[in-house]
């Protein structure tokens, strides 16, 4: 077995934001394979997140972020279980990063079920028309439309989007990492994004 160096631990910490002991354990479990260790830590964060789902989240914070000299503004509410976690630098940084991400990517909702039905129907119409234009057979239209709609949800729903500061992570992965780090359930409750002239 390869020895685990401090440099490896540091590299894994930078990639995942996990604690030093967790990184050491992950590297040991995965025989110092960096990619496997990253996956190991993500799964661990996800397991922690699932265990904590359902706990009451009445604390947290509302953060605002103004971009491009006042041309784009975002307000986001993120909840956690205790005031103690809400006041940590880690949590505050997470909330700020989510607000910045929303400013950059302009999501239409947090999850696919948050996307208004009229937007979903309009997208379906467009995809269907495109498929017909390309001469696709009638029986394939629903399947093509469904595939394109799933791609739309991946690109336009906050939880599915690749995190702008680390595209290897989705926002859901980033959230699960935070849950793993804080030991509390955290949820992105709501957001509003304003763009000048829209």
N, C-alpha and C positions, 0 to 999 in steps of 0.2 A: 504494500500500500504506500502511495506517495505521501510524504510528509506535508502537513497543512501549514503553509507559510502565512505570515502576517499580511503579506501583499495579497494573497488569495482572498483572505477574509475581508480585507479592505475593498477589493474589487467587487466581491459579492455584496457587501454592504452598500456600495455605491449604486449597484444595479437594482437592488431590491428594497433598500431602506430598512432591512430587518436588523435586529440586535446582533451584537458580536457573538454571543453564545449560540444563538439560532443559526448564524452563518457557519460557525465552526461545526455544529452538529450536522448541518445540511451537507457540507463538504465531506465530512467523515462518512455519512450515509451513502453518498453518491461517488465515493472513491475519487474525490477532488475534480469530478467532471463539472465544470462551471454551469453549462446549460441545464444539466440534470438537477444541480443544486438550486438553480433559479426556479425550476418547475416544482421541486420539492417544497420550497418555501411558499410558493404561490398556493399549492394545494393545502399546506398547513394553514395559511391565512384564510382560505376558503372554508376549511373545516371549522375554524374558530368562528368565522362569520355565521355559518349555518347554526352552530350551537347557540349563538347569541340572538338569533332572529326571534322576534316576538317579545323581547324585553322592551319596557317603556322608555321612550326617548323624549324627555321633556326639557332637556337642556340643549345647548349648542350656541350658534351665533348666526347673525345676518351680516353678510359682508358685501360691500360695494366695490366695484372696480371700474375705473374710468380710463379709457384708452384713446389713443390718437388725438390728444389735446382736446378732449371733450366731445369727440364725434361718436364714440361707442361707450355705453354704460351698461353694467350688469349688476343686478342684486341677486344674491343667492342665500337661501336658508338651509343650513345643514344642522341636523340634530344629533345629539349623543345622549348618553344616560345620565352623566353627572356633570355638575358645574366644574368639578376638579379637572376633568379631561377637556372641557370647553375652554379652560383658561391656559392650557399648555401651548407652548410655541409650536409643537408638532401639529396640533389640531388647527391652530390659527393659520399655519402655513398651508395646510391641506385645503382649508376653505378658500384662502386667497388663490391658490393654484386652480381650484375648480372654477372660480369666478373668471380668472384669466383665460382658462380653456374655453369657457362659454363665449367670452368675447371673441376669441379667435375662430371658433367653429360654428357658431350660430345654430345650435341644435333645435329641432322642432318640438322635442319633448324629452322627458327623462327616460321613459321606456316606450316600446312600440304602442302599448295600450293608451298612452297619453296623447298620441297624435290624433288630432281631430279627424272625425270620419270623412268630412268633406275633402280634406287634403289627401287622405288614403284613396278615396274614390277617384279624385282627379289624377293622382299618380297612376292608378290602375288603367284609367282611360287612355292616358298618354302611352303607357307600355303596350297596351293592346293595339292601339293605332300604329305604333312603331313596328310591331311584329307583323301586322297585316301589310304594311307598306313594304316590308322586306319579303313579302310573299310566303310567310310561314303558314303551314296548314292550320285550318280552323281548330282541329282537335289538340293542337300544341299550344294554342293561345293562353289557356289558363295556366299551364305549367310555366310558360315563359314569363307571364305576368307575375306569378307567385315568386319566381326566382328574382326578378327585378325588384319586386316589392321588398323582399328580404334584404337585398343589397341596399335599398333606400333606407330601411330601418337601421342597418348597420352603420351607414354613413351619417344619418341625421338624428339618431336617438343618443342622448348623452352617454348612457351606460355602455353602449356598444362601441362608441367612438375610440379610436386609438388616442391615448393621452398625448397632447401636443409636446410636452417636455420629454416624453419617453414613449415613442410609438410602438415599442414592443409590448407595452401594457395597454389594456383597455381601461376606461374609467372604472368599470366594475372591478378589474384586477387591483387598480390603485386604491379603491375604496376598501376592498377586502384586506389589502396590506395594512391599511390604517386600522381596521377592526382588529387585526392580528396584533398590531403594535400596541394599541391602547387597551385591549382587553374589554372593550365596550362595543355595543352595537352602535352603528353610525348610519344615518340615512341622508341622502340629498333630497330634501323635502320639496323645494320649488325654486324656480328662478324666473327672472324677467330680464330680457335683453333689449336695450333701446339703441337704435341707430339713427343718427341725425337724418332727417328728410324722409324716413320710412313711414 
